[in-house]
Amino acid sequence: MEPDPTGAVLAATPTSGPASTLPAVLTVAILLLVLLTRIRGRELSPGRVLTLPLILVALGLGSTVPQLSMTRLHTIDAVVLAVDVLISLGLGGVRGFTVLLYPNGGRIWYRYGPLTVALWFLSIALRAGLAAAGAQLGATALVTTASVLLMFGLTLATQNVILIGRLHGQQGQVADRSGEPAESGAPS
């Protein structure tokens, strides 16, 4: 048992040791894979772009929910979690509008441009800063570290829901304007 800054005793959490790095390492590996494949471009298929985010959300919930009964959460945890959700939703939504859409073989493809990649790095920096600030203020590792997969899935899902909405808005344009970009900024 360890005392928190207010003197209350907190239950030891399984996310306060080497196991706490697993979600972060897994998230970095998946993020690198996502960035590399999306920079090159892929066909935009609604079911396909939602699969990974939903898996990440499920893994994130699966790794955090069981630990809730072993961890006493405080106000700072709720604040860090709320800010994290807002960052994930907000930047995911903005990124969804920066992803480049273009026709390829009668279908719409998508790829990350420099702005989308920059927004991913901003997301990472804000998440790391929030985790560090939260830890300094006494937030539990469950909120600052273990929830990383959940937030990654949430931000990617938000981005991809925006993409799907944009896809539906572009469908007729690809058939009518074959060979021309569906949107300015298509890859060259």
C-alpha atoms as a printed R data frame, in Angstrom:
    type eleno elety resid chain resno       x      y       z
1   ATOM     1    CA   MET     A     1   0.000  0.000   0.000
2   ATOM     2    CA   GLU     A     2   1.210  3.475  -0.786
3   ATOM     3    CA   PRO     A     3  -0.113  6.787   0.525
4   ATOM     4    CA   ASP     A     4  -1.374  9.348  -1.943
5   ATOM     5    CA   PRO     A     5  -0.600 13.078  -1.506
6   ATOM     6    CA   THR     A     6  -3.675 13.516   0.712
7   ATOM     7    CA   GLY     A     7  -2.552 10.745   3.061
8   ATOM     8    CA   ALA     A     8  -5.181  8.204   1.957
9   ATOM     9    CA   VAL     A     9  -3.971  4.689   1.310
10  ATOM    10    CA   LEU     A    10  -4.301  3.453  -2.248
11  ATOM    11    CA   ALA     A    11  -4.383 -0.144  -3.307
12  ATOM    12    CA   ALA     A    12  -1.280 -1.130  -5.218
13  ATOM    13    CA   THR     A    13  -2.081 -1.176  -8.897
14  ATOM    14    CA   PRO     A    14  -0.846 -3.739 -11.355
15  ATOM    15    CA   THR     A    15  -0.154 -0.870 -13.769
16  ATOM    16    CA   SER     A    16   2.647  0.600 -11.683
17  ATOM    17    CA   GLY     A    17   5.472 -1.638 -12.878
18  ATOM    18    CA   PRO     A    18   6.906 -3.115 -16.061
19  ATOM    19    CA   ALA     A    19   3.433 -4.241 -17.171
20  ATOM    20    CA   SER     A    20   2.454 -0.579 -17.519
21  ATOM    21    CA   THR     A    21   4.815 -0.215 -20.481
22  ATOM    22    CA   LEU     A    22   3.150 -2.965 -22.523
23  ATOM    23    CA   PRO     A    23   0.141 -0.868 -23.653
24  ATOM    24    CA   ALA     A    24   2.451  2.018 -24.554
25  ATOM    25    CA   VAL     A    25   4.875 -0.187 -26.509
26  ATOM    26    CA   LEU     A    26   2.003 -1.922 -28.283
27  ATOM    27    CA   THR     A    27   0.433  1.434 -29.112
28  ATOM    28    CA   VAL     A    28   3.692  2.809 -30.545
29  ATOM    29    CA   ALA     A    29   4.146 -0.302 -32.709
30  ATOM    30    CA   ILE     A    30   0.581 -0.108 -34.033
31  ATOM    31    CA   LEU     A    31   0.838  3.652 -34.574
32  ATOM    32    CA   LEU     A    32   4.024  3.230 -36.632
33  ATOM    33    CA   LEU     A    33   2.319  0.562 -38.723
34  ATOM    34    CA   VAL     A    34  -0.743  2.792 -39.218
35  ATOM    35    CA   LEU     A    35   1.379  5.791 -40.198
36  ATOM    36    CA   LEU     A    36   3.521  3.818 -42.660
37  ATOM    37    CA   THR     A    37   0.583  2.148 -44.386
38  ATOM    38    CA   ARG     A    38  -1.558  5.303 -44.488
39  ATOM    39    CA   ILE     A    39   1.214  7.496 -45.894
40  ATOM    40    CA   ARG     A    40   1.409  5.190 -48.915
41  ATOM    41    CA   GLY     A    41  -2.358  5.181 -49.444
42  ATOM    42    CA   ARG     A    42  -5.095  2.576 -49.167
43  ATOM    43    CA   GLU     A    43  -8.548  1.968 -50.507
44  ATOM    44    CA   LEU     A    44 -11.152  3.477 -48.202
45  ATOM    45    CA   SER     A    45 -13.443  0.682 -47.079
46  ATOM    46    CA   PRO     A    46 -15.784  1.620 -44.192
47  ATOM    47    CA   GLY     A    47 -15.672 -1.780 -42.500
48  ATOM    48    CA   ARG     A    48 -11.939 -2.044 -42.826
49  ATOM    49    CA   VAL     A    49 -11.129  1.394 -41.388
50  ATOM    50    CA   LEU     A    50 -13.291  0.734 -38.322
51  ATOM    51    CA   THR     A    51 -11.922 -2.724 -37.512
52  ATOM    52    CA   LEU     A    52  -8.594 -1.688 -35.948
53  ATOM    53    CA   PRO     A    53 -10.041  1.162 -33.846
54  ATOM    54    CA   LEU     A    54 -12.753 -1.114 -32.455
55  ATOM    55    CA   ILE     A    55 -10.166 -3.785 -31.602
56  ATOM    56    CA   LEU     A    56  -8.024 -1.154 -29.865
57  ATOM    57    CA   VAL     A    57 -11.000  0.148 -27.867
58  ATOM    58    CA   ALA     A    58 -11.870 -3.429 -26.836
59  ATOM    59    CA   LEU     A    59  -8.250 -4.143 -25.825
60  ATOM    60    CA   GLY     A    60  -8.097 -0.849 -23.950
61  ATOM    61    CA   LEU     A    61 -11.296 -1.557 -22.075
62  ATOM    62    CA   GLY     A    62 -10.180 -5.136 -21.441
63  ATOM    63    CA   SER     A    63  -6.945 -3.957 -19.856
64  ATOM    64    CA   THR     A    64  -8.409 -1.124 -17.771
65  ATOM    65    CA   VAL     A    65 -11.874 -2.194 -16.612
66  ATOM    66    CA   PRO     A    66 -10.693 -5.240 -14.593
67  ATOM    67    CA   GLN     A    67  -8.245 -2.992 -12.718
68  ATOM    68    CA   LEU     A    68 -10.913 -0.531 -11.625
69  ATOM    69    CA   SER     A    69 -11.850 -2.639  -8.616
70  ATOM    70    CA   MET     A    70  -8.213 -2.644  -7.470
71  ATOM    71    CA   THR     A    71  -7.616  1.083  -7.836
72  ATOM    72    CA   ARG     A    72  -9.026  3.974  -5.887
73  ATOM    73    CA   LEU     A    73  -9.622  6.817  -8.302
74  ATOM    74    CA   HIS     A    74  -9.577 10.462  -7.272
75  ATOM    75    CA   THR     A    75 -10.738 13.737  -8.773
76  ATOM    76    CA   ILE     A    76  -7.443 14.197 -10.618
77  ATOM    77    CA   ASP     A    77  -8.036 10.848 -12.346
78  ATOM    78    CA   ALA     A    78 -11.430 12.011 -13.605
79  ATOM    79    CA   VAL     A    79  -9.942 15.300 -14.816
80  ATOM    80    CA   VAL     A    80  -7.045 13.583 -16.652
81  ATOM    81    CA   LEU     A    81  -9.411 11.048 -18.186
82  ATOM    82    CA   ALA     A    82 -11.865 13.746 -19.321
83  ATOM    83    CA   VAL     A    83  -9.090 15.841 -20.886
84  ATOM    84    CA   ASP     A    84  -7.676 12.725 -22.542
85  ATOM    85    CA   VAL     A    85 -11.072 11.878 -24.063
86  ATOM    86    CA   LEU     A    86 -11.472 15.461 -25.311
87  ATOM    87    CA   ILE     A    87  -7.998 15.427 -26.883
88  ATOM    88    CA   SER     A    88  -8.655 12.039 -28.484
89  ATOM    89    CA   LEU     A    89 -12.029 13.062 -29.918
90  ATOM    90    CA   GLY     A    90 -10.941 16.544 -30.943
91  ATOM    91    CA   LEU     A    91  -7.698 15.681 -32.699
92  ATOM    92    CA   GLY     A    92  -9.206 12.539 -34.204
93  ATOM    93    CA   GLY     A    93 -11.962 14.670 -35.698
94  ATOM    94    CA   VAL     A    94  -9.551 17.265 -37.044
95  ATOM    95    CA   ARG     A    95  -7.289 14.571 -38.530
96  ATOM    96    CA   GLY     A    96 -10.309 13.027 -40.238
97  ATOM    97    CA   PHE     A    97 -10.698 16.216 -42.283
98  ATOM    98    CA   THR     A    98  -6.995 16.391 -43.196
99  ATOM    99    CA   VAL     A    99  -6.679 12.896 -44.654
100 ATOM   100    CA   LEU     A   100  -6.394 13.122 -48.440
101 ATOM   101    CA   LEU     A   101  -9.068 11.391 -50.522
102 ATOM   102    CA   TYR     A   102  -8.480 10.554 -54.187
103 ATOM   103    CA   PRO     A   103  -9.873  8.287 -56.913
104 ATOM   104    CA   ASN     A   104  -7.893  5.239 -57.941
105 ATOM   105    CA   GLY     A   105  -9.356  2.688 -60.332
106 ATOM   106    CA   GLY     A   106 -12.921  3.930 -59.827
107 ATOM   107    CA   ARG     A   107 -12.693  3.750 -56.027
108 ATOM   108    CA   ILE     A   108 -11.774  6.263 -53.368
109 ATOM   109    CA   TRP     A   109  -8.453  5.833 -51.668
110 ATOM   110    CA   TYR     A   110  -7.037  7.752 -48.738
111 ATOM   111    CA   ARG     A   111  -3.626  8.662 -47.467
112 ATOM   112    CA   TYR     A   112  -2.044 10.752 -44.771
113 ATOM   113    CA   GLY     A   113  -0.486 14.000 -45.914
114 ATOM   114    CA   PRO     A   114   2.072 16.037 -43.974
115 ATOM   115    CA   LEU     A   115  -0.634 17.828 -41.958
116 ATOM   116    CA   THR     A   116  -2.229 14.555 -40.859
117 ATOM   117    CA   VAL     A   117   1.161 13.188 -39.764
118 ATOM   118    CA   ALA     A   118   1.922 16.428 -37.913
119 ATOM   119    CA   LEU     A   119  -1.418 16.148 -36.102
120 ATOM   120    CA   TRP     A   120  -0.534 12.585 -35.074
121 ATOM   121    CA   PHE     A   121   2.704 13.880 -33.550
122 ATOM   122    CA   LEU     A   122   0.758 16.634 -31.801
123 ATOM   123    CA   SER     A   123  -1.629 13.972 -30.433
124 ATOM   124    CA   ILE     A   124   1.320 11.970 -29.104
125 ATOM   125    CA   ALA     A   125   2.944 15.022 -27.521
126 ATOM   126    CA   LEU     A   126  -0.286 16.132 -25.857
127 ATOM   127    CA   ARG     A   127  -0.983 12.602 -24.582
128 ATOM   128    CA   ALA     A   128   2.541 12.279 -23.166
129 ATOM   129    CA   GLY     A   129   2.349 15.726 -21.580
130 ATOM   130    CA   LEU     A   130  -1.025 14.967 -20.066
131 ATOM   131    CA   ALA     A   131   0.214 11.650 -18.676
132 ATOM   132    CA   ALA     A   132   3.295 13.314 -17.163
133 ATOM   133    CA   ALA     A   133   1.277 16.173 -15.667
134 ATOM   134    CA   GLY     A   134  -1.327 13.750 -14.374
135 ATOM   135    CA   ALA     A   135   1.324 11.564 -12.753
136 ATOM   136    CA   GLN     A   136   2.904 14.633 -11.106
137 ATOM   137    CA   LEU     A   137  -0.497 15.615  -9.738
138 ATOM   138    CA   GLY     A   138  -1.151 12.140  -8.349
139 ATOM   139    CA   ALA     A   139  -3.249 10.514 -11.065
140 ATOM   140    CA   THR     A   140  -3.074  6.734 -11.035
141 ATOM   141    CA   ALA     A   141  -1.169  4.726 -13.623
142 ATOM   142    CA   LEU     A   142  -4.496  3.248 -14.694
143 ATOM   143    CA   VAL     A   143  -5.486  6.641 -16.090
144 ATOM   144    CA   THR     A   144  -2.078  7.919 -17.216
145 ATOM   145    CA   THR     A   145  -0.638  4.752 -18.781
146 ATOM   146    CA   ALA     A   146  -2.981  1.778 -18.987
147 ATOM   147    CA   SER     A   147  -5.654  3.685 -20.891
148 ATOM   148    CA   VAL     A   148  -3.337  4.444 -23.834
149 ATOM   149    CA   LEU     A   149  -4.786  1.681 -26.059
150 ATOM   150    CA   LEU     A   150  -8.316  2.839 -25.298
151 ATOM   151    CA   MET     A   151  -7.506  6.459 -26.212
152 ATOM   152    CA   PHE     A   152  -5.617  5.395 -29.347
153 ATOM   153    CA   GLY     A   153  -8.635  3.380 -30.465
154 ATOM   154    CA   LEU     A   154 -10.972  6.264 -29.651
155 ATOM   155    CA   THR     A   155  -8.969  8.854 -31.613
156 ATOM   156    CA   LEU     A   156  -8.520  6.532 -34.600
157 ATOM   157    CA   ALA     A   157 -12.232  5.638 -34.570
158 ATOM   158    CA   THR     A   158 -13.185  9.322 -34.524
159 ATOM   159    CA   GLN     A   159 -10.840 10.059 -37.424
160 ATOM   160    CA   ASN     A   160 -12.182  7.149 -39.441
161 ATOM   161    CA   VAL     A   161 -15.854  7.942 -38.797
162 ATOM   162    CA   ILE     A   162 -15.139 11.385 -40.299
163 ATOM   163    CA   LEU     A   163 -13.448  9.653 -43.265
164 ATOM   164    CA   ILE     A   164 -16.485  7.443 -43.825
165 ATOM   165    CA   GLY     A   165 -18.717 10.525 -43.810
166 ATOM   166    CA   ARG     A   166 -16.437 12.174 -46.335
167 ATOM   167    CA   LEU     A   167 -16.446  8.992 -48.431
168 ATOM   168    CA   HIS     A   168 -20.227  9.111 -48.715
169 ATOM   169    CA   GLY     A   169 -19.978 12.734 -49.805
170 ATOM   170    CA   GLN     A   170 -17.402 11.837 -52.495
171 ATOM   171    CA   GLN     A   171 -19.056  8.732 -54.030
172 ATOM   172    CA   GLY     A   172 -20.748 10.470 -56.961
173 ATOM   173    CA   GLN     A   173 -17.740 12.651 -57.712
174 ATOM   174    CA   VAL     A   174 -15.449  9.703 -58.385
175 ATOM   175    CA   ALA     A   175 -17.782  8.233 -61.012
176 ATOM   176    CA   ASP     A   176 -18.414 11.651 -62.614
177 ATOM   177    CA   ARG     A   177 -14.826 12.893 -62.527
178 ATOM   178    CA   SER     A   178 -12.743  9.789 -63.159
179 ATOM   179    CA   GLY     A   179  -9.094 10.648 -63.321
180 ATOM   180    CA   GLU     A   180  -9.434 13.891 -61.368
181 ATOM   181    CA   PRO     A   181  -8.837 14.203 -57.640
182 ATOM   182    CA   ALA     A   182 -11.885 13.827 -55.415
183 ATOM   183    CA   GLU     A   183 -10.420 16.656 -53.371
184 ATOM   184    CA   SER     A   184  -7.582 19.076 -53.803
185 ATOM   185    CA   GLY     A   185  -4.311 17.811 -52.409
186 ATOM   186    CA   ALA     A   186  -4.535 14.299 -53.845
187 ATOM   187    CA   PRO     A   187  -1.180 12.560 -54.064
188 ATOM   188    CA   SER     A   188   0.929 13.104 -57.108
